[in-house]
Amino acid sequence: MWWVSLVIGVVAADSSSGSLTGAESSVQSIEGSSVHEFRGYYKREHSLIRPYQGAGMEIPFWNIQGNSVVTNELIRLTSDIQSQSGAIWNVQVNTTALPLP
């Protein structure tokens, strides 16, 4: 029992050394900011932002299939009737390189 409390004390003392982990750094940079604030690389062709409609039922860079309905305010994949299907797929290739952990 004494050994466990000693290890916890060492970990707690080590975490306050002044260097932040990646998660702590992210929390500090995001905390208090708006949800709608831009946080990184933004590509319009990979995003869905209102108003959704382009021309008619089309959204640029997106393929709408099945029973999907697009309006200025919402995208509905199916109505509340059984046995319907709908989908929306991005047709642009994503060439952004993501760092692997």
KOLKE-690869 format. One line per 8 residues: number of its first residue (from 1); for each residue x, y, z of C-alpha. Coordinates in pm, whole numbers, plus 50000, padded with zeros to 5 digits. Example, Ala and Ser with C-alpha at 12.3 -4.5 7.8 and 13.67 -1.06 7.14 Angstrom:
residues 2
1 = 51230:49550:50780 ~ 51367:49894:50714
This chain:
residues 101
1 = 50000:50000:50000 ~ 50286:50237:50084 ~ 50450:50171:49746 ~ 50132:50263:49552 ~ 50096:50597:49730 ~ 50465:50673:49668 ~ 50426:50610:49293 ~ 50118:50833:49276
9 = 50309:51106:49459 ~ 50595:51084:49209 ~ 50359:51100:48910 ~ 50176:51399:49056 ~ 50503:51580:49124 ~ 50635:51503:48776 ~ 50324:51633:48593 ~ 50363:51979:48748
17 = 50712:52027:48606 ~ 50592:52297:48366 ~ 50589:52100:48041 ~ 50240:52037:47907 ~ 50125:51723:47733 ~ 49968:51753:47389 ~ 49619:51708:47534 ~ 49674:51975:47800
25 = 49810:52215:47540 ~ 49506:52157:47316 ~ 49265:52214:47604 ~ 49435:52541:47693 ~ 49426:52670:47335 ~ 49058:52577:47283 ~ 48917:52658:47627 ~ 48696:52966:47623
33 = 48682:52998:47244 ~ 48370:52979:47031 ~ 48265:52646:46881 ~ 48244:52814:46542 ~ 48600:52949:46558 ~ 48837:52827:46288 ~ 49090:52577:46429 ~ 49313:52451:46155
41 = 49330:52383:45785 ~ 48991:52445:45624 ~ 48886:52316:45283 ~ 48543:52421:45161 ~ 48510:52118:44931 ~ 48526:51883:45233 ~ 48287:52081:45457 ~ 47913:52115:45496
49 = 47823:52466:45608 ~ 47482:52632:45585 ~ 47322:52732:45355 ~ 47359:52383:45212 ~ 47193:52421:44871 ~ 47386:52509:44561 ~ 47160:52481:44255 ~ 46838:52282:44296
57 = 46904:51975:44513 ~ 47280:51982:44448 ~ 47559:52072:44687 ~ 47895:52147:44522 ~ 48151:51867:44581 ~ 47887:51631:44730 ~ 47689:51342:44577 ~ 47337:51306:44719
65 = 47172:50964:44686 ~ 46848:50785:44767 ~ 46573:50957:44963 ~ 46799:51239:45086 ~ 46653:51590:45093 ~ 46861:51908:45099 ~ 46728:52251:45201 ~ 46905:52570:45302
73 = 46872:52477:45669 ~ 46913:52099:45683 ~ 47017:51777:45515 ~ 46781:51486:45580 ~ 46907:51144:45475 ~ 46563:50981:45512 ~ 46218:51081:45630 ~ 46053:50910:45926
81 = 45904:50638:45704 ~ 46045:50285:45726 ~ 46241:50116:45446 ~ 46404:50429:45307 ~ 46771:50489:45247 ~ 46978:50795:45173 ~ 47340:50901:45165 ~ 47565:51197:45100
89 = 47921:51139:44981 ~ 48208:51378:44922 ~ 48336:51343:44565 ~ 48667:51528:44612 ~ 48988:51342:44691 ~ 49130:51436:45030 ~ 49501:51498:44981 ~ 49568:51640:45328
97 = 49840:51444:45507 ~ 49751:51364:45866 ~ 50028:51303:46118 ~ 50024:50955:46266 ~ 50090:50913:46638
